[in-house]
Amino acid sequence: LVHWSAAPSLPPMPTVNASLADVGVTPSMLADCADLDEEWAAIKRAYFKKVLKTHPDKGGDPAVFRKTQSAFESLRSLYDGASPGFYFASCGDQTAGAAAASVGGPAMDTPSWEFYAEAAAEAVPLYRVERAKSGRSLCKAQGSARHCGAEECIAKDELRVGWLDSESGSYGGWVHLKCWRVPNRVWLGLPDPARISDIAAFTRALLSMGGVLLSGLAALKPDEMRQLARFCSNSANWARRVQLKPLSHTLTSRPACTSPPSAGTAGRSAGGAGAAASASGAVVPSSSSSSLSASRKFVIPRPGKDGPANSLAGKTVVLSGIFPEVGGGTGLSLGKDKVTAMIQAFGGRVTSAISGKTDVLLVGKEPGYAKVSQAQGRGVCL
């Protein structure tokens, strides 16, 4: 007879709530989130705050740092594979352990504190890797980075890399993977090729940047991830080290949707930051704070004085991001109540999600990338 011994007991799998606590997220931080993207933005802010504080380079506890990283990877896996209607706040008792196991494997080098500081400066991923959707996009690589012919298109299903355009909120400037110069924001988080040649280590490092610096990784096939990892493991493909300025977290309005406010309105609205006249003549508040000087405060526009009364009648508006220049509220609700009241005062309706009835997506600081993408896909005015 074969005598079977009992399997050793395993430690209990961590729950979503436990993983959230490990990255520094409290329930109140997610209470006012309108969608999953806002939750993810709050999680990333808390995560970066904690890893920058506990990083071994700054004298932090390595065990706490590793636990924070592991919890974040678990949450990232849940975010990448989330089904419609999933919210972290409502799934606190769900097990997050399966996600943690999927990122297991040999420990990799800890990226430098500087890598996390660079990554923390961005609200949405700066770069996107994906399969080319058609064979019509031209490779935009220039100079010594170009390894393809002049005016050469990127073949359909070939890997391409693009960067985030802060004006439109979409990715462009596509290049062949072979023509990409890996920016220092990315290679700062990779293993040292002089010491480590294991492609799996580079794959794990790149996956850890998903949803933070790199978008699209969750949709890549395993062989495509290995192709990307092999390319990034060659330091000859790295761009030179530069001091990078953070990308503006505010996506400005597209010219097709807005026109300059009148002289009278601009004078009362801090140089036009308070209200922008839409193509329909409606007054829509803008979140751009760059035009607000320290001595000029945002003035809430009033119906009949700063714009036609009921000029937003019949219009449905969705908010994304925060509006600190407007004031009121805290955390992810910063400025939203006042902006909502402002829109309603002009006859508009504010909803929480993009739909076929949405006319305008009002974009503030730190917007949800999914909402911006959905709005652009539907032709919604930003």
N, C-alpha and C positions, 0 to 999 in steps of 0.2 A: 504494500500500500504506500502511496505517496502522501506524506504528511505536509500539508500546506501551513506555513506560518503566517500569522496575521501581518498585514502590511503595516509598516511604521506609520503612526499618526502624523498627519501634516498640520502645520499651523493653520488656523482659520484664514480664509481668504479675506482681504480687506474690502470693506464696502466703499461705495462712492463717497459717502460722508467722511469716512476715515481718510480716503485719498485727498479729498478737498481740504480737510483739516491739516494734512501733512504739507500741502503747498501753501497754507496760510489763508485759506478761504473760510469765512464764517457765513452762516446762513443769511445774515442780513445783507451781505454783499451781492447775493443773487436774487434777493426778494423783489427788486424793482426791474429786473431784466425782462425786456419784452420778447426776446427770442433766444434761441440757442447761441447765436453769434455774439450777442451781448454778454451772455453767461461766459462764453469762451474768452472774450476780451477781459472780463473781470478776473477770470482764473489766471490768465497770462500775466496780468499786472501783479497779482499777489505772488505768483510763482517767481517772477523776476526779482521782486522786492526781497523775497526770502533767500533765493540762491545768491544774490549779490551780497547779502549779509552773512550767509553761512559758508561762502566759498572758502576752501582751504587756503587760497592765495592771500586771503585777508584774515587768516587766523581762525576761520570757522571750523566747526566740528565736522570732519569728513563723513562720519556715520550719518549725521543729520542731513548733510548735503546729498549723500547718495539716496537716502530715504525720500527726500524731496524730489529728486530727479525721477526715481522709480514711480512715485505717486503721479507725477505729471505725465509720464509716459502712459500710465494706465488711463488717465483721463483723456489724453490725446487719442488713444485708440478708440475709446467710447465716442469721442467727438467725430472722428473720421468715419466711423461706421454707424453713426446715429440714424435712426429711422425717423420719418416725419412725426412730429409731436413729441420727440424726446426732449426732456429738460433735465439738467443735472439736479435742480432743486427738488424735483418731484420723484427722483429715482435714488434717493439717499441710501436706502436699504439694499439696493441692488449690489451684487458682488462685482467688484472691479478687478478681482484677482486674475481672471482669464486674460484681461488686457495686459496686466503686469507680466504674466508668463510669456506673452507673445514678444516681449522685448528683452527676453532673457538672453543668456549667452555670456561669453567671457567678458570681463570688465574691460572697458576701453579707457584710454587716457581721458582725464578730466579736462575739458576745454578751459582755457584761461578765464580769469575774471573779466578780462577785457572783452572776450567774445560775448559774454552775457550782457555786459554793459552796452555793447553795440546793438545786440538783438533787442534789448529792452527799449531802445529808442523808437522802435517802429510799432505802430498799432496793427498793421496788416503785413503779410509777407511781401517783401520787396521783389522777389523773383518767382517765376513759375516755370516748371518743367512739364511738358506734355507732348503727346503725339500730335504731329501736324494734322489739322482737320482736313486740309486739302493740299493740292500741290501748287497753289497759287501764291503763297507768301514768299517774298524775296528775303534772302538772308541779308541782314543789316550790318553784319560785321564789317569793320574797317581796319585798314592798316595791316600790321603784322598779325592781327588776330584772325584775319580772313584765311581760311584754308579751303575755300571753294572758288569756283570761277566767278567772274564779274557778272552781276545780274542773275545769279543762279538762284532758283527757287528751292524751297525746302520740300522734299518729296512727302507725299501723304503718308502718315503713320511713322515718319522718321521723327526721332526726338528733337525737340526744339526748346530753346530757353528764351524767355522774355522778361522784361522788367516792368514794374508798376508805374504807370503815368499818373502823377498826382492830380493832374488837371481833369482827366476823364474818369479816373478810378478803375481803369481797365489795363490789361497787360498788352504790351506791344514791343516794338523793336526786336522782333524775333530773329534769332540766329540759329544755325546748326549747332548741335551740341559740340561738334568738333571745332567750331569757331568761337565758342564761349570762353571768355577769360574769367575764371572763377574769382569773384570779388573777395577782398580780404574779410568782409563781414562773414563770408561762408568759410573760407579756409582757416580762419582763426579757430573754428570749432572742429577741425579735422585732426586726425592723428598725424604725427610727424612722419612723412614718408621715408625719412632717412633712418628711422628706427622700426617702423611698422609697415609691412607690405601686405598684410592680410586684408583682402578686399572686403571680407565680412565686417571688419572693424570700421572701414570707411562707410559701408552700407549702414551700419548702426548709427554712426555719427550723423549721416545725412538724414536718416529717418527721424533723429531727435530734433531736427530743424523743421520738420513738417508742421505747417500751420503757424510757424514763428518767423522764419526767414524764407522758407521755400514752400510754394503752393503746388498742388498737383501730384505730390508723391504718392498719396493713397491710391491714385488711379493707375499707377505704373505697374506693369507686370514684373515678376521677380527678375527675369533676364534683363529688363530695361533698367531696373534699379542697379543691377550689377554693372551694366554698361555705364551708367552715370557714375557709380562709385569708382570704376576703373579710371574713368576720365579725370575725376577729381583727385585721385590718388597720385597723379603725376604733377609734381610741383611746377613743371614746365608750362602747365596750362593755367597757372595762377596769375592773377593780375598783380601788379606791384602794390606794395603797401601804401595806402593813402589815409589821411585823416578825413573821415566821411562825416558830413553833416546829416542830422536826422531828417527824414522826409517829412514834409508838412503833413500833419494828421488831418488837415481840413481839405476836402476835395471841393474845389471851386465850382461854381455853376457853369454849365455849358452855354456858350454864346447863343446857340439855337433856341434856348429856353428863356433867356433873360435879356433884358435891355436895361440901360442905365436909368436910375431913378431921376425924377425931375429935380431941377435945382432947388425947389422949395423943400422937397422931401429929403434930399441929400443933406441940406443944411441942418435939418432937425434930427437926422438919423446918423450922426457921426460919420460924415463923409460917405454915406451910402451903405454903410455896414448894417444899418438898422433894417432897411427894407429894400428889396429889389423888385422892380416891376416886371411881372411875367409877361409872356407874349400875349396873354389874354387881357392884360391891363390890371391883373390882380396884384395886390401887394403881398409878397412872400418874404418873411425875414430870412436873412442870410446869416450863416454862422461864422463868417470870416472875421476874425478878430485882428488881423494884421493891420487893418486900416484904422483901428481904434487907438488913439494916442492915450497916454496916461491921464491927460487932463480932460478928455472928452469921453463921456460915459454913454453907453447904449441907451437910446430913448425908444420906448415902445411906441410904434406907430398907432394912430387912432383913426378909426373909420370916419370918413367924411372930411378929415383934416390932412392926413398924410397919405390918403389913398381913397378911392371910391368905396362908399359903403356897399356891403354885400358883393364886393368884387371877387370873392372866392366862392360865391354861392354855386352849389352844384359840383364843387371840386372836392376830391378826396385826397388827403395828404397823409403821408407816412413819415415818421421821424426816425432818424438813425444817428446814433452818437449822442454827445452831450453838448450843451450850449452855455459854457461858463460866462460868456460876456453878457448873457441875458440875466443870469443870477437866479437864485431861488432853488431849493432842493439840495440834495446831497448825492454823492456817489454817481451811479449811473442815471439818476433822475435829475442831474444838475441842469437847470434851465428848462426842462421839458414842460413843466406845468405852465410856466409863463408863455412859452412858445405855443403850446396847445391853445391857451386862452386867446392869444393873439390871432391865431388862425380862425378860431371860432368867432371872434369879434368881427371878422370880415366875411363871415358866412360860410366858411369852410368846414369840412368834417375831417377829423383826425382818427385814423385807424392804426392798428399795431402791425399789420402784415401787408406785404405787397400782394395785390390781386389784379384781376382784369379791370377793376373799377378805379385803380389808383391813378391819379393824374400827376401828382408831384411827390418826389422823395426829397425831403428836406434833410440835407447832410450836415451834421455838426462835426465836432472833433471826435476822433476815435470811432468812426462808423463801423457797422457790421459789413464785412466784405460781401456776404451772401446777399444782403438786401440791395447793395449797390449793383451787384451782378444781375439779380433778378430784375431790377428796375431798368437797367440797360437792355436786357434781353427783351423786355416788353415795350421798349421805346418810351418809358416814363421819363418825364422831365426831371432833371436833377437840379 
